[in-house]
Amino acid sequence: MKCEAHITIDPAMNSSLSKSDLRCFVETNGWTFSSIENDPIYGDKIFYYATMTWKTVAETCIRKEIERFLNSARLNYPRVYIKRAKAEVTIYDSRDYGDLD
């Protein structure tokens, strides 16, 4: 099964971090960077996300990769505010099948 890990970063709490610096850090660490306005859970703000996807992987590997990323973020950006770190298993995702449009 496909697994994803997401790290949510609140830029309002990280005024010293530029979006481009954070993007560079996330991508250098092998993760995908994105930003979302009007998050459906956290509200009318901008949030940055680091995402990692695996086709198949052991749970311990996911936990270690999240911990590695968080430790690296805190080392490089001591004041970084991580709002959330989560991992999830995708049972089904129609985006995996391009012919469903």
N, C-alpha and C positions, 0 to 999 in steps of 0.2 A: 504494500500500500504506500501511497505517496504521503510524505510527511513534510510539514512546514514549520519553521520557527520564525517568530516575529518579535522584534524589539521595538517598543514605542518610545520615542524621545520627544519630550515637550520643549519646543524651542523657546517658548515664553520664559521658561526657567533657565535657559541657556543663552542669555543675551550676548555673551561673549563669543558664541559659536556662529560662524556664518554657515549658510546652507551649503555653499560650495566646499568649505572645509570639511563639513560633516559628510557630504556625499563622497568626497575623496577618501576619507577615513573608512567609511562603510565599504566602498568598492575595493579598496586596497586590501581589506580583510576578507574579500571573497564573497561578500553579501551583496544583495541588490538594494539600492536606495529608492525610496519613494516618499512623497509628501501628499497629504490629504487635507483639504479644507473641509470644515463642517463634518467632523467625524461623527458617525451615527451613535456612538457610545459616549464620547467625551464632549461633544457639543461644538459650538461655533468658533472653532480655533483651528490653527494649522498644527498638524503633528507630522513628525518625520518617522519613517519606518525603515528598519533594516530587516530584510527577509532572506532566508535560506531555505532551499527546497531540496529534498532528497527523494529519489524513486523508491529506494528501500534502504533502511539503515537501522541499526540497533538503538534502542532508547538511550543507552549510556553514551553513545556517540553524540546524540543530539544534545544531551545535557552538558557534555564536555565542551562542545562547540559553542553553546550559549555562554557557558562560564568563561571560555577563552575570549569571546567577543566582549563580554561585560568587563572583564579584567583589563583588557586592552583599552577599552573606552575610558575607564576610570584612570588608567595610567597616563594616557595621552591627553585626556580632558578631565582633570580632577573635579571640576564642578558640573560635569554632565548630569542631567536629570533624566534617569530612565524611569518612565512611567509604568512600563509593563514589559515583561518578557514571558513569552508563552510558546508552547509547541503543540501542534495538533496533527492528528492523523486524518487524511482526507479519504473517506470511504467512497465518495462519488463526487465528481465535479464535471458538469457538462462542458466546461471550457476545455477539457481534455479531448473533446471530440468536435472537430471543426465542422462536421456535417450536420449539426443540430440547429443551425441558424435558420 
